[in-house]
Amino acid sequence: MTSLKRLSRLSITAETGKSALYLVAITAVMLLILFTRDDSVARDTEAIVAYLSDYTKIPNTVTSVILVTRLFDTIGEVTVFTIAGLGVKILLHDEDSVEKFSGVNDQAIRLLLDFAALLSCFLAIDLAVKGHLTPGGGFASGVAGATSITLLMITGRLKQLESFYVATNAPALEKLAVVAFIGVALSTFASFLHPTSAFADIPPTIYIPALNIIAALKVTIGSWSILRLFIIKRGVF
């Protein structure tokens, strides 16, 4: 028993030492960036915003940055989100499902949650379709869509949603959305690399809304897949 206690103390001490080392290293890097960064370069932010809006013909400059000048980052975010969903599936795969699902039973609260789910659904559609014109976009739309579905799940409609999830083959649809997003993104890169290609004739006012809608579909289904697993395996309460 004494030796086991000593080993556990040593392991805790080793983990604490590693955490402290990582913390010191990250702090050193951040301080180095903070004190060595050259802020003497003047930036005309208004000119940058005006250039992006004029270049993309998109009023929402945030969307122009995300889906034009930083599209590589967005592809990475979509990929990371997909890997996170796979990680949750692997983590909860061996856990037993909840035998008896219990949702919210209070009728007044259920009505309020149903109303909130309806509003979230309309908001998701608006953010996806008009995200290039107003604040919003694919990721925000996906969060709103997943919120709507989650509210329906916790009010006792899990079986109906499960039937719809299986009937529409939602996992395959999510993977198809990832492939479509990467395909559209690469076609836009091709238009920059080869200005004479057929992709160069597609204006940003077409492919940016398309990327928004595809990203909204992917994030909605991905979040739905993650949240349904937690509810099925561990319940609501």
C-alpha positions as CSV (number, residue, x, y, z in Angstrom):
1,M,0.0,0.0,0.0
2,T,2.8,2.4,0.9
3,S,4.6,1.8,-2.4
4,L,1.3,2.3,-4.4
5,K,0.8,5.6,-2.6
6,R,4.3,6.7,-3.4
7,L,3.8,5.8,-7.1
8,S,0.5,7.7,-7.3
9,R,2.2,10.7,-5.7
10,L,5.1,10.5,-8.1
11,S,2.7,10.3,-11.1
12,I,0.7,13.3,-9.8
13,T,4.0,15.2,-9.3
14,A,5.1,14.3,-12.8
15,E,1.8,15.5,-14.4
16,T,1.9,18.7,-12.4
17,G,5.5,19.3,-13.5
18,K,4.5,18.8,-17.2
19,S,1.6,21.1,-16.8
20,A,3.8,23.8,-15.2
21,L,6.4,23.4,-18.0
22,Y,3.8,23.8,-20.7
23,L,2.3,26.8,-18.9
24,V,5.8,28.4,-18.7
25,A,6.6,27.7,-22.3
26,I,3.3,29.2,-23.6
27,T,3.7,32.2,-21.3
28,A,7.2,32.8,-22.6
29,V,6.1,32.6,-26.3
30,M,3.2,35.0,-25.7
31,L,5.4,37.5,-23.9
32,L,8.0,37.2,-26.7
33,I,5.3,38.0,-29.3
34,L,3.9,40.8,-27.1
35,F,7.3,42.6,-26.7
36,T,8.8,41.9,-30.0
37,R,5.9,42.7,-32.3
38,D,6.4,45.7,-34.5
39,D,3.4,48.0,-34.2
40,S,5.0,50.9,-36.0
41,V,3.4,49.9,-39.4
42,A,0.4,52.1,-40.0
43,R,-2.7,50.4,-41.2
44,D,-5.5,52.1,-42.9
45,T,-8.3,49.8,-41.8
46,E,-11.0,51.8,-43.6
47,A,-9.1,51.3,-46.8
48,I,-8.8,47.6,-46.2
49,V,-12.5,47.2,-45.5
50,A,-13.4,49.3,-48.6
51,Y,-11.1,47.2,-50.7
52,L,-12.6,43.9,-49.5
53,S,-16.1,45.1,-50.1
54,D,-15.3,46.4,-53.5
55,Y,-13.2,43.3,-54.5
56,T,-15.8,40.7,-53.4
57,K,-19.0,42.8,-54.1
58,I,-20.2,41.5,-50.7
59,P,-21.5,44.0,-48.1
60,N,-20.7,41.8,-45.2
61,T,-16.9,42.3,-44.9
62,V,-16.6,39.6,-42.2
63,T,-17.8,37.0,-44.6
64,S,-15.5,38.4,-47.2
65,V,-12.5,37.8,-44.9
66,I,-13.6,34.3,-43.8
67,L,-14.5,33.0,-47.2
68,V,-12.1,34.8,-49.4
69,T,-8.9,36.0,-47.9
70,R,-8.8,33.3,-45.1
71,L,-10.5,30.4,-46.8
72,F,-7.7,28.1,-46.0
73,D,-8.4,28.7,-42.3
74,T,-12.1,28.0,-42.8
75,I,-11.3,24.7,-44.5
76,G,-9.2,23.8,-41.5
77,E,-12.0,24.7,-39.1
78,V,-14.4,22.5,-41.0
79,T,-11.9,19.7,-40.9
80,V,-11.3,20.1,-37.1
81,F,-15.0,20.2,-36.4
82,T,-15.4,16.9,-38.3
83,I,-12.6,15.3,-36.4
84,A,-14.1,16.5,-33.1
85,G,-17.4,14.9,-34.0
86,L,-15.6,11.6,-34.7
87,G,-13.8,11.9,-31.4
88,V,-17.1,12.2,-29.5
89,K,-18.5,9.2,-31.4
90,I,-15.5,7.1,-30.5
91,L,-15.6,8.3,-26.8
92,L,-19.2,7.4,-26.3
93,H,-19.4,4.4,-28.6
94,D,-19.0,1.8,-25.8
95,E,-21.3,3.5,-23.3
96,D,-24.7,2.0,-22.7
97,S,-27.7,4.1,-23.9
98,V,-30.2,5.5,-21.4
99,E,-32.9,2.9,-20.9
100,K,-35.7,5.4,-20.2
101,F,-35.4,8.8,-21.8
102,S,-36.9,11.7,-19.7
103,G,-37.3,15.1,-21.2
104,V,-38.9,18.3,-20.0
105,N,-42.4,17.4,-18.9
106,D,-43.7,20.8,-17.8
107,Q,-46.2,21.9,-20.5
108,A,-45.6,25.6,-20.2
109,I,-41.8,25.2,-20.5
110,R,-42.3,22.8,-23.5
111,L,-44.4,25.4,-25.3
112,L,-41.7,28.1,-24.7
113,L,-39.0,25.7,-25.9
114,D,-41.0,24.8,-29.0
115,F,-41.4,28.5,-29.8
116,A,-37.6,29.1,-29.2
117,A,-36.9,26.1,-31.5
118,L,-39.0,27.6,-34.2
119,L,-37.3,31.0,-33.9
120,S,-33.9,29.3,-34.0
121,C,-34.9,27.4,-37.2
122,F,-36.0,30.6,-39.0
123,L,-32.8,32.3,-37.7
124,A,-30.6,29.5,-39.1
125,I,-32.2,29.8,-42.5
126,D,-31.9,33.6,-42.5
127,L,-28.2,33.5,-41.4
128,A,-27.4,31.0,-44.1
129,V,-29.2,32.6,-47.0
130,K,-28.5,36.2,-46.1
131,G,-25.2,35.8,-44.3
132,H,-23.3,37.5,-47.2
133,L,-25.4,40.6,-46.9
134,T,-25.9,40.9,-43.1
135,P,-24.0,39.7,-40.0
136,G,-24.1,36.0,-40.0
137,G,-22.8,33.1,-42.1
138,G,-22.5,29.4,-42.3
139,F,-21.1,28.7,-38.8
140,A,-23.6,31.0,-37.0
141,S,-26.4,29.4,-39.0
142,G,-25.2,25.9,-38.1
143,V,-25.2,26.8,-34.4
144,A,-28.7,28.2,-34.6
145,G,-29.9,25.1,-36.5
146,A,-28.4,22.8,-34.0
147,T,-29.9,24.8,-31.1
148,S,-33.4,24.3,-32.7
149,I,-32.9,20.6,-33.0
150,T,-31.5,20.3,-29.5
151,L,-34.5,22.1,-28.0
152,L,-36.8,19.7,-29.7
153,M,-34.8,16.7,-28.4
154,I,-35.0,17.8,-24.8
155,T,-38.7,18.3,-25.0
156,G,-39.4,14.6,-25.6
157,R,-39.2,14.3,-29.4
158,L,-36.0,12.3,-29.5
159,K,-37.7,9.2,-31.2
160,Q,-39.2,11.3,-34.0
161,L,-35.9,13.1,-34.6
162,E,-34.1,9.8,-34.5
163,S,-36.4,8.4,-37.2
164,F,-35.7,11.5,-39.3
165,Y,-32.0,11.2,-38.7
166,V,-31.9,7.6,-39.9
167,A,-34.3,8.2,-42.8
168,T,-32.3,11.1,-44.3
169,N,-29.0,9.3,-43.6
170,A,-27.7,12.5,-41.9
171,P,-24.1,11.2,-41.3
172,A,-23.6,10.6,-45.0
173,L,-25.2,14.0,-45.8
174,E,-22.7,15.7,-43.4
175,K,-19.8,14.0,-45.1
176,L,-21.1,15.1,-48.5
177,A,-21.3,18.7,-47.2
178,V,-17.7,18.5,-46.1
179,V,-16.6,17.3,-49.6
180,A,-18.8,19.9,-51.3
181,F,-17.4,22.7,-49.1
182,I,-13.8,21.7,-49.9
183,G,-14.6,21.3,-53.6
184,V,-16.2,24.7,-53.9
185,A,-13.3,26.2,-51.9
186,L,-10.7,24.6,-54.1
187,S,-12.5,25.8,-57.2
188,T,-12.2,29.4,-55.9
189,F,-8.5,28.9,-55.4
190,A,-8.2,27.6,-58.9
191,S,-9.8,30.8,-60.2
192,F,-7.1,32.8,-58.5
193,L,-4.3,30.5,-59.7
194,H,-5.6,30.3,-63.3
195,P,-7.6,33.5,-64.1
196,T,-8.4,32.0,-67.5
197,S,-10.2,28.9,-66.1
198,A,-13.9,28.4,-66.1
199,F,-14.0,28.9,-62.3
200,A,-12.8,32.5,-62.7
201,D,-16.1,33.4,-64.3
202,I,-18.0,32.6,-61.1
203,P,-18.5,35.8,-59.1
204,P,-18.1,35.9,-55.3
205,T,-21.8,36.8,-55.0
206,I,-22.5,33.2,-56.1
207,Y,-19.8,31.1,-54.4
208,I,-19.8,32.9,-51.1
209,P,-23.5,32.3,-50.4
210,A,-23.0,28.7,-51.6
211,L,-20.2,28.2,-49.1
212,N,-22.3,29.8,-46.4
213,I,-25.2,27.4,-47.0
214,I,-23.0,24.3,-47.3
215,A,-21.1,25.2,-44.0
216,A,-24.5,25.8,-42.3
217,L,-25.7,22.3,-43.4
218,K,-22.4,20.7,-42.2
219,V,-22.3,22.5,-38.8
220,T,-26.0,21.8,-38.1
221,I,-25.8,18.1,-38.8
222,G,-22.4,17.8,-37.1
223,S,-23.6,19.5,-33.9
224,W,-26.8,17.4,-34.1
225,S,-24.8,14.2,-34.3
226,I,-22.6,15.2,-31.3
227,L,-25.5,16.4,-29.1
228,R,-27.8,13.4,-29.8
229,L,-25.0,11.1,-28.7
230,F,-24.7,12.8,-25.4
231,I,-28.4,12.8,-24.9
232,I,-28.8,9.1,-25.9
233,K,-25.9,7.9,-23.8
234,R,-26.1,10.2,-20.8
235,G,-29.6,11.7,-20.9
236,V,-30.6,15.3,-20.3
237,F,-30.5,15.5,-16.5
